[in-house]
Structure formats: C-alpha cells, structure tokens
Amino acid sequence: MIGLNGITSVEVSVVDASAVDLRGVSSLGFSAHTAGSGALKWYAPKDLSDYTGARMDLKRAVGGDAVLSLHTDDGTLEIDAAASSVWIRLSPTALSNAGVTARDYYFDIELIRPDGVDAICAATSTVTVLPEITTST
C-alpha cells in the first residue's frame, strides 16, 4: 500500500498477532497491497537506562558546522528512560539567538554512557523547523 509512504507521523497500536491499527489513517483511497511488495517493521524502544547524557548538533548541511548544539548538561536535551525518549527543550529565544529559521536541518544524536558513546541516528537525519504561527503570548 504505497499510499502509506507519504505519512510521516501516525499513532500505531497492535490489534492482534497479524494486525495493527494506524489511527487516523483511512486506506479507502489506497491501491491494494501486492504480496512481496513491502513490509511493516517494528523496532523495540531503545533502553536508555544506562545513559548519563546526550548531545545533538543541528546543521544546515550534512558535514557542515553546527548551527546549534544541544546537551543534557545545559538542559536543552533530556533523557526520559521510562518513555525511551530523548526530549528537546528549547525556547524561541534560543532558536532565534542561534539563527535557526524555518527550514529543514540535519542532526545527529549521541548518547553518553559511563564507558562510551553511542550514535542513535545517522548524521543525515532531518528535522523541519516550522514558522511560528501563533500570535498569543
């Protein structure tokens, strides 16, 4: 069902051993699935309990200079081991001070443990910063 390829974010829940529910996705307009043409993969969440820190660089180009560096040391990143998540904690002021504007950026994230460092995403990973649309304070 190649119609799923354009969906970038969806909440998924397991129905049973052979079915999942993609909340908010209707397959009514999709073409039929052809056997052997694709697969749905699921990866277990990464256990973050052994990590003591994290760092992330935001760049305009792969291999370019960091526009913004984030760290658990300064509170701009937070490791949430219970939720297997790394949270970004930024203020609009921090973004504007770094010259971060609405566009796509490249990033990498490294997790720090007492005996080493693990990269958890490729340096070609992308994030989109959207323009501010709210007017309230």
N, C-alpha and C positions, 0 to 999 in steps of 0.2 A: 504494500500500500504506500506508494511513493508520496501520497498526499501528506503523510506524516513528516516527511523530510523538512518541510518549511516551519514546523512547530519547534520553537526554541525553549519553551518552558511549559511544563504541564505537571499536574499532580497525579501520581500513579499509585494505585492501590491493588493489591493482589486479591483476586476473586476466588480462585482455586488453583490447583496444580497446573492447569493449562490455560488460564485466562487472567488478564489484567484489565483494570478499568482506567482509562485515560480521562479523568474528569474534565468536562467542558469541551471535549473533542467529539464531534459528530462525524462519522465515516460515511454518511449518506451520499456525499458527492465524490467519494474516493472510488478509484477503479478496484476491481477485485484483486486480492493477493494471488500471486503466482508462486507456486511451490518452488523453493530453491532460490527465490529472488531476494531474500533478505532475512533478517533475524532481529529479534528483540533481545538485547543484552542487559543484564542487571549486575551491578557490582556491589558487593557488601561495603557499607561505610567503613572508612579507614579508622582504626583505633588510634586516637590521638592522646591517650592517657600517658604515654612515655615522653611526650614532647614538652619542653620547658619554654619554648619561644618560637616565634615565626617572623619572617621578613618577606617583603614583597616590593618589587620595583615596578613602577608604571612608566612605560616608554612610548614614544611616538613611532618608533620603528624597531623591528627585531634587531637586536645587537646595538641599538642606539643608547645614548645616555639616559639615565633615569630622570624623568620629569618630577617624580615624587617617590620617595622611599617611605615605606610603612614598616613599623616594628611593634612587637609586643612590649618592648621596653618603654616606648613613649605612649602606649595606649591606643595607637591607630589600628592595631590588629589585636584580636582577642581569640584565644583558643578555647572553644567550648567542647571539651572532651565528651560530655554526656550526650551532646547532639551531633557529634562527629563533624563539627563545623569550625571554620575559621571566619570570624566576623571582621568586617572593615568598619572602623569607627572614625568617620571624617566629618568635619564641619564645612559648610560652604566657604568659610574664610580660608581654611587650609587649602582647599582646591583652588580658589582664586589666587592666593598668595604664591602657589606653585605654577600658576599659568595654565592650569588644567581647564580646557574649554570643551564644549560639546563636540565629540568625535569618537572614533574608535582608538583604543590604546592597546598595546601589548603588555603582558605582565608575566611574571613568574613568581611562584611562592615557594619558599624553602621552610621546612620545619626543623627546628633545632632540638636535639636530644642530648643528654649528657655525653654520649660517646660519638657524636657526629651530626651530620646534616642530611636531610632527605628532601629532594625536589618533589613536589606533589603535582606539578603541572609543567607543560612544556613552555619554553620561552616564547613560543608562537601563540600562546593563549591570548584571547582578546576579551576586552570589556568595552562596553559602549557607555560613554557619559552623555546623558541626555540634557538638553537645555532646560533650565528651570522654567516651570510653567505656573507655579503658584504665585499668588500676589499677597497672601496674608503673612503676617509676622508672628 
